[in-house]
């Protein structure tokens, strides 16, 4: 079963709860989305609210993938640059596929939908994202067309004595 992707869905309680549950479940499954397990919904909620506030201000846009039952199964947030010399590319943040949907190609589908969406943004030539090293994520993103363009050794501290590289990836759109 494939996911149905929507850019800029209406933000209502069901969407907020769906993204919150997704983010919590992905985090607790070991996903590199800003938290270290165990985490609960209340720990994730302030970060989600910050993303939603940025959406309301026009600084972020949301791409949501829903499964056949209509549940939120995947997300990616776009963040627009405000610096006048960097407005030609966007950041892709909080890229998530629910653990029960992983291994079915939905991550690739999400990234393809994100690239398609970004091609429709005026003046955008590329997508940048960063990922946590040590999990093979850069290999996955590389297989989806992204190129590693930078690496900051030990920039992400998962736990005392467990520092990971912050890997910057780029997908040219033109």
Secondary structure as UniProt FT lines:
FT   STRAND          4..7
FT   HELIX           13..28
FT   TURN            29..30
FT   HELIX           41..56
FT   TURN            57..58
FT   STRAND          60..66
FT   TURN            68..69
FT   STRAND          72..80
FT   TURN            84..85
FT   TURN            87..88
FT   STRAND          89..97
FT   HELIX           99..101
FT   TURN            102..105
FT   HELIX           106..119
FT   TURN            122..123
FT   STRAND          126..132
FT   TURN            133..134
FT   HELIX           137..143
FT   TURN            144..145
FT   STRAND          147..159
FT   TURN            160..161
FT   STRAND          162..172
//
